[in-house]
Amino acid sequence: MQVSGRKVAVVGMGGAFPTCKNLDDFNQKLFSNQSLIRSWDKASIFEKKIRSTVSGFITEEEMDLEIIPSSLLENYPETYVDKLNRIQPGNLATADVGSIWAMLGAMDAIKMAGWEDSETQSQQTGVVIGSGGAGHEVLRHAWHNFFEMGVKTRLVGSHAVDRAMVYRDAANVSCLIKSKGVCESIGSACATGLGNIGYAFRLIKFGIQDRVIAGGVEGTSLETFIGFDAMQVLSRGFSPEESSRPFDMNRNGFVCSFGAGIIALEEYASAKARGAKILGVIDDYFNNSDGDGDMFYPSFAGQQRLWKGLLTNDNRKPDVVKVHGTSTPAGDAIELLSVVDTLGKKDYHISAPKSQFGHMLGAAGSVEFITALLMLENQKVLPCLNSNNLNPELENFQKTANWQGPKEPLAAFRELMPQESFSKEINKIACLNYGFGGTNSAISISKGT
């Protein structure tokens, strides 16, 4: 049960963002309506074997990291060097690139939060960070050297396991900050980032922890990109900056991107008592499953139940809805109609951050949660870039006899979706994320006071 009177504040944030040097750079580029998506040279070299070649990717050089290759294994990244000496070599040895981003993001979030070592190393401080995929850049070369090159197992890197295990991101952060509380990873496909934040919220709300470092990560990986390209769900045929186009009638898939979003959560009264800057307050979190047995197709009924659960304890209409908005044909339409079915068609706006940096998979929910915090801070709504033309006709599923949702075309909701950032009083934001397997997550946040 929730402990009466306990509230949850966001007191720090950090991460890794495509083309951006730091959080301030990310903030500036987002609100100047820039796209962080570009052509990916590592995908382009495959020419006709691959359909999509655009991504919001991040290189090691851009994060001031250097790969130290193995002297015994072909192309195997033995470890990394932090050129800015932010992370010690011992912690780098057990991490893949995504885990390094998680550690850097955690350090930035803790610095912003103003936590001392006595707080981060407390039994009341937990770590909850997840990712969508394994440490592919490590595993690809490790297994190639064993299966194809014939090397002995003792040569296949002594850290192949810990650099690719499911909860490597949480483990590396916990070891870095020496936390003594809960250390876990929640995996829920593209809802992972928000799901980990939601779980962390509950840990504090239920009195289990007083502080939690939480978020999601997706390290740059060709394997991940190729897997989605094989499903034929990635955007193609547009310039890089026009490739992610939520709700636009010409959308044909999402942009596979990479990054990390890490936040610091703290029990509200504790944060207030020590004078911390409160970036936002989490009002509530709700998650569910579609329950229709379909692994991929979105469920209008599931999203209706998600909204009902989110608004059970607080039915105030949000000023902004931060949507999942992937640019997939069915996903965008179902999501927009579920929002309108719940909130009506006026007195709020819709923001689709993926239009600016693509779909970060396991990191999507947490990086987009950070964009919501930035909207609260800036009192500006981020845009739905490239949503140039909305379908003036009903979607095919709206024409079926069993459709129970809105019976207007997407074009009827044009005014909800700004194509450029603009100023507005924002007191409350609802964040939505969905994932394969019919998993749905929603969280609402309000301005810190």
Residue, then its C-alpha position, 0 to 999 in steps of 0.5 A: m500500500q502507498v504510505s499516506g502523505r509520501k510524494v515523489a519529487v524529481v531532483g536530478m537528470g542526465g543522460a546521453f543524447p544524439t548530436c548533443k554535448n550535454l543536457d543544456d545542448f539537448n535542451q537548446k536544440l529541442f526548443s529551437n525545433q532541431s532534428l537530431i537524426r542523421s544518416w548513419d554511415k555504419a548502416s549505409i555501407f550495407e547498401k541494398k541489403i538494408r532498407s533504412t539508413v537514418s538514426g539518432f545514433i551516438t558515437e564513442e567519440e561524441m561521448d569522449l570515450e575511446i575503445i581499447p581493442s583486444s590484442l588477442l581477439e579480432n575487433y573485440p572492444e577490450t575496454y573503454v577509456d574515459k578521456l575526461n576521467r569521469i569514470q575510473p578504469g575499474n568501472l569501465a572494464t565491466a561496462d558496455v557503451g550503454s552502461i557507460w552512458a548510464m553511469l555518466g547520466a547517473m553522475d550528472a543526475i546526482k550532482m544536480a540533486g546535490w546528494e552526498d556520498s552518505e545519501t547515495q551509499s545509503q540502504q535507502t537509495g536504490v537503482v532501477i535502470g533497464s534497457g531494451g537489448a543486450g550488449h550487442e557490440v560486445l557479444r557480436h565480436a566475442w561470439h565471432n572470435f569463438f565460433e568463426m575464428g576458433v579461439k578458446t573460451r578463456l580468450v573470449g573476454s573475461h567480462a563478456v557476461d557482465r557487459a551483456m547481462v540483462y541488468r548490466d546498466a543498473a549493476n554498473v551504476s550501483c557499483l559506481i555509486k556504492s548504493k546499498g538499496v534496491c538494484e533492479s532492471i525492469g524490461s518492457a520493450c519500448a516502455t522500459g524507460l518509463g516503466n523503470i521510472g514508474y517502478a522507482f516512483r512506487l518504491i518511494k511512494f510505498g516507503i521502501q526507498d527514499r531515493v532512487i536513480a532510475g531510467g532507461v538506456e539503449g546503446t548504439s547497436l547495428e544488431t538492434f537496427i538491423g533487426f527492426d529493419a528486417m521487420q520492415v518497420l523503419s522509416r525510409g524515403f525521406s531526408p534524415e530530419e524529415s524521417s520521423r513524422p508522427f501522425d503525418m499521413n505519409r509516415n511509413g515507420f519509425v527511426c531507430s535511435f539510441g541514448a540514455g535518460i537517467i533521473a534522480l527521484e527523492e521523497y518530496a518532504s526530504a527534498k524540500a527539507r534540504g532545499a533541493k531544486i524540485l524539477g517536477v513532482i510525479d502525481d501518479y503512474f499506471n501500467n497495464s497489458d492489452g490482454d488481446g493476445d496480439m504481440f504487435y498491434p496496438s489496442f484501443a481498449g488497452q489504452q482506454r484502460l491505461w488512461k482510466g487507471l492514470l486518472t483514477n486518483d487525479n482527473r485533472k486534464p493535463d496541459v500537455v500529453k507527451v505521446h509515444g508517437t513512433s510514426t508507425p501507421a496503426g500505432d499513431a492513429i490508435e494512440l491519437l484517438s485514445v487521447v482524444d477519446t479521453l481528453g476531448k479535442k481542446d484545452y491541451h496540446i500534444s508533443a511528440p519528441k520522437s519527431q526530433f530524435g527518433h525512437m530510442l527503444g529501451a531509453a525512449g520513455s526515460v529520455e522523453f520523461i526528461t523532455a517533459l521535465l524540460m517543458l515544465e522548466n521552459q514553459k514551452v511545448l515541444p513540437c510534432l515535427n513533420s506532422n505536415n498532413l493528417n489523414p482527412e479520411l477515416e482510418n480503415f479500422q474506424k469504418t468497422a462495425n465494432w469500432q467504439g472510438p472517435k468517428e472523426p479523421l485524424a485531420a480533425f485534431r490538427e490544432l492539438m499538434p504544434q509543428e514548432s515549439f511555443s510558450k504556454e503555461i504548463n502545470k501538468i504533463a501526461c507521458l505515454n509509452y507502449g511496447f511489444g507484447g501489449t505493455n502500456s505505461a503512463i505517468s503524470i507529472s506536475k511543476g515542482t513547488 
